[in-house]
């Protein structure tokens, strides 16, 4: 926990961006009947019946100190998908960064081995050398800014039935553009000093 909190206290450095990443999923749901349109005093009405169209995986990357967000929608959430998303972030979004400080949870696919399973060894090594990974502790996912961003995405954009990947990708892209256009940094206020006071039960008595 203190390792992650220490990362959040570091000043902004464009040569060493600080990123948080997390994943989620959403079931794709279609309609069996056309919804009744909204009318004065009457909201849009959906039928209780629906059709399942599978599940979409959501990959969220956040740079707290600039307010930048990137969301990608995929059909699966495998080690290869994670590796390809990380490759895109490093090579396309931050090609000039010497390395990236990455905060994420300790999911089994969040490992450098996933890079080697997906790319030729020289490319995997080049990516790995640009990563400084900081794992959130067990039961400490609330320390991940990307998880907070996913919660905002779900409440602001994905709080309704979405039938297919194309629609979801389009809606998420619009949300991302709106949030990135605001360019509002995320102010993380919970520090190590706060943790040692409020969570003192987690520390051993010496």
ABEGO torsion letter per residue (X at the ends): XAAAAAAAABBBBAABBBBBBBBBBBBBBBBABBBBBBBBGBBBBBBABBBBAEBBBBBBBBBAAAGBBBBBBBABBBAAAAAAAAAAAAAAABAABABBBBBBBABAABBAAAAAAABBAAAAAAAAAABBBBBBBBGAAAABAAAAAAAAAAAAAAABBBABAAAAAAAAAAAAAAAAAAGBBBBBABBAAAAAAAAAAABBBX
